[in-house]
Amino acid sequence: MLLYEVYWIGYFKSEKEMKNFYRSFFGIPVAGATLPVLAVLFISAYGKNLLLFAAGLILAVGHIGIHLMHKKEVTSHL
């Protein structure tokens, strides 16, 4: 979650354009979507909670997938 906070600080210090919103962060693609999903997966693994892990996987498919599709749409119009 600390990386997620640093990602947002970097975004708000930028020009706040879509290219900044969908940029990679420390090599993590669409970091604004990927980092919170990773946080859910890590906390579920730490807590040994299979139900939360399954929910995290569903979140990953939807949240990261939608952001990747939107990034593709945005970059195709530039």
Backbone as CSV, one residue per row, in Angstrom:
resi,resn,N_x,N_y,N_z,CA_x,CA_y,CA_z,C_x,C_y,C_z
1,MET,0.821,-1.197,0.000,0.000,0.000,0.000,0.859,1.253,0.000
2,LEU,2.044,1.157,0.559,2.942,2.312,0.548,3.303,2.696,-0.888
3,LEU,3.567,1.699,-1.724,3.855,1.992,-3.135,2.657,2.649,-3.816
4,TYR,1.461,2.233,-3.451,0.245,2.824,-4.010,0.143,4.297,-3.632
5,GLU,0.456,4.615,-2.394,0.441,6.016,-1.955,1.495,6.839,-2.703
6,VAL,2.672,6.270,-2.870,3.738,6.967,-3.597,3.339,7.162,-5.057
7,TYR,2.658,6.168,-5.636,2.160,6.290,-7.006,1.228,7.512,-7.122
8,TRP,0.290,7.664,-6.187,-0.651,8.782,-6.230,0.036,10.124,-6.005
9,ILE,1.027,10.146,-5.148,1.792,11.382,-4.944,2.450,11.785,-6.264
10,GLY,3.042,10.801,-6.950,3.662,11.077,-8.244,2.657,11.567,-9.268
11,TYR,1.462,10.977,-9.256,0.429,11.415,-10.201,0.020,12.858,-9.917
12,PHE,-0.210,13.202,-8.664,-0.661,14.555,-8.346,0.435,15.606,-8.535
13,LYS,1.685,15.180,-8.564,2.771,16.113,-8.864,2.977,16.261,-10.375
14,SER,2.360,15.394,-11.172,2.518,15.445,-12.622,1.521,16.430,-13.231
15,GLU,1.421,16.408,-14.558,0.489,17.286,-15.263,-0.947,16.794,-15.141
16,LYS,-1.150,15.646,-14.525,-2.476,15.031,-14.330,-3.169,14.738,-15.658
17,GLU,-2.424,14.194,-16.579,-2.970,13.789,-17.865,-3.142,12.276,-17.857
18,MET,-3.915,11.766,-18.808,-4.180,10.331,-18.857,-2.897,9.516,-19.005
19,LYS,-1.914,10.036,-19.720,-0.654,9.301,-19.864,0.016,9.119,-18.507
20,ASN,-0.144,10.087,-17.612,0.420,9.969,-16.268,-0.374,8.984,-15.417
21,PHE,-1.670,8.919,-15.644,-2.541,8.039,-14.866,-2.251,6.567,-15.165
22,TYR,-1.948,6.256,-16.424,-1.743,4.869,-16.836,-0.276,4.479,-16.980
23,ARG,0.619,5.302,-16.505,2.039,4.973,-16.638,2.401,3.816,-15.709
24,SER,3.520,3.170,-16.046,4.004,2.118,-15.144,4.763,2.776,-14.001
25,PHE,4.870,2.054,-12.925,5.515,2.571,-11.721,6.409,1.477,-11.191
26,PHE,7.710,1.721,-11.186,8.700,0.705,-10.814,8.508,-0.579,-11.616
27,GLY,8.151,-0.427,-12.898,7.965,-1.574,-13.782,6.627,-2.272,-13.650
28,ILE,5.741,-1.763,-12.804,4.418,-2.362,-12.615,3.452,-1.676,-13.578
29,PRO,2.894,-2.426,-14.544,1.980,-1.800,-15.499,0.676,-1.386,-14.823
30,VAL,0.048,-0.340,-15.319,-1.168,0.254,-14.757,-1.175,0.131,-13.233
31,ALA,-0.201,0.775,-12.643,0.044,0.642,-11.200,-1.146,1.081,-10.353
32,GLY,-1.920,2.033,-10.817,-3.080,2.482,-10.059,-4.117,1.392,-9.877
33,ALA,-4.154,0.432,-10.772,-5.065,-0.704,-10.650,-4.373,-1.920,-10.061
34,THR,-3.115,-2.114,-10.393,-2.405,-3.320,-9.987,-2.010,-3.307,-8.513
35,LEU,-1.547,-2.177,-8.006,-1.055,-2.134,-6.630,-2.118,-2.439,-5.571
36,PRO,-3.329,-1.897,-5.660,-4.316,-2.275,-4.641,-4.733,-3.743,-4.737
37,VAL,-4.750,-4.286,-5.945,-5.067,-5.702,-6.110,-3.978,-6.552,-5.459
38,LEU,-2.732,-6.176,-5.678,-1.632,-6.901,-5.033,-1.737,-6.820,-3.512
39,ALA,-2.157,-5.672,-2.999,-2.322,-5.523,-1.550,-3.366,-6.506,-1.021
40,VAL,-4.483,-6.639,-1.726,-5.527,-7.589,-1.312,-4.996,-9.022,-1.364
41,LEU,-4.286,-9.363,-2.428,-3.750,-10.718,-2.547,-2.706,-11.006,-1.474
42,PHE,-1.845,-10.043,-1.195,-0.820,-10.252,-0.159,-1.432,-10.379,1.230
43,ILE,-2.425,-9.541,1.543,-3.025,-9.615,2.871,-3.822,-10.913,3.026
44,SER,-4.415,-11.392,1.934,-5.139,-12.660,2.016,-4.172,-13.823,2.204
45,ALA,-3.016,-13.755,1.573,-2.005,-14.799,1.764,-1.446,-14.740,3.187
46,TYR,-1.189,-13.554,3.668,-0.684,-13.381,5.031,-1.688,-13.914,6.062
47,GLY,-2.967,-13.626,5.838,-4.007,-14.073,6.755,-4.505,-15.479,6.465
48,LYS,-3.957,-16.114,5.427,-4.347,-17.469,5.021,-5.860,-17.562,4.815
49,ASN,-6.400,-16.554,4.128,-7.821,-16.458,3.898,-8.111,-16.761,2.426
50,LEU,-8.519,-17.988,2.150,-8.746,-18.410,0.764,-9.923,-17.682,0.123
51,LEU,-10.944,-17.365,0.896,-12.086,-16.650,0.344,-11.684,-15.242,-0.113
52,LEU,-10.900,-14.561,0.703,-10.406,-13.236,0.320,-9.467,-13.338,-0.882
53,PHE,-8.660,-14.389,-0.939,-7.758,-14.574,-2.073,-8.560,-14.767,-3.364
54,ALA,-9.619,-15.574,-3.289,-10.465,-15.788,-4.470,-11.120,-14.471,-4.894
55,ALA,-11.587,-13.703,-3.914,-12.174,-12.395,-4.232,-11.122,-11.476,-4.855
56,GLY,-9.882,-11.557,-4.368,-8.795,-10.761,-4.927,-8.501,-11.121,-6.376
57,LEU,-8.600,-12.406,-6.688,-8.386,-12.825,-8.077,-9.488,-12.291,-8.991
58,ILE,-10.717,-12.320,-8.504,-11.826,-11.763,-9.287,-11.621,-10.255,-9.459
59,LEU,-11.230,-9.600,-8.384,-10.923,-8.162,-8.461,-9.816,-7.906,-9.471
60,ALA,-8.795,-8.741,-9.463,-7.664,-8.561,-10.380,-8.114,-8.620,-11.833
61,VAL,-8.907,-9.619,-12.158,-9.365,-9.774,-13.544,-10.180,-8.560,-13.977
62,GLY,-11.100,-8.143,-13.128,-11.960,-7.016,-13.497,-11.252,-5.685,-13.461
63,HIS,-10.584,-5.400,-12.357,-9.996,-4.077,-12.144,-8.800,-3.826,-13.071
64,ILE,-7.896,-4.759,-13.126,-6.715,-4.588,-13.983,-7.124,-4.689,-15.453
65,GLY,-8.016,-5.626,-15.753,-8.466,-5.798,-17.140,-9.124,-4.552,-17.696
66,ILE,-10.001,-3.955,-16.922,-10.715,-2.756,-17.389,-9.734,-1.606,-17.582
67,HIS,-8.749,-1.476,-16.691,-7.765,-0.402,-16.825,-6.861,-0.623,-18.047
68,LEU,-6.500,-1.863,-18.315,-5.686,-2.137,-19.508,-6.460,-1.818,-20.787
69,MET,-7.751,-2.179,-20.815,-8.569,-1.866,-21.994,-8.718,-0.357,-22.155
70,HIS,-8.929,0.355,-21.057,-9.083,1.809,-21.147,-7.771,2.461,-21.576
71,LYS,-6.663,1.944,-21.057,-5.350,2.484,-21.455,-5.152,2.312,-22.957
72,LYS,-5.554,1.162,-23.476,-5.420,0.903,-24.922,-6.276,1.883,-25.721
73,GLU,-7.508,2.145,-25.249,-8.374,3.101,-25.928,-7.788,4.508,-25.910
74,VAL,-7.273,4.903,-24.743,-6.727,6.255,-24.580,-5.491,6.442,-25.441
75,THR,-4.590,5.468,-25.439,-3.350,5.618,-26.205,-3.584,5.511,-27.702
76,SER,-4.664,4.852,-28.120,-4.930,4.771,-29.564,-5.446,6.104,-30.109
77,HIS,-5.959,6.963,-29.239,-6.462,8.274,-29.668,-5.402,9.362,-29.604
78,LEU,-4.227,9.048,-29.103,-3.168,10.070,-29.002,-2.377,10.178,-30.258
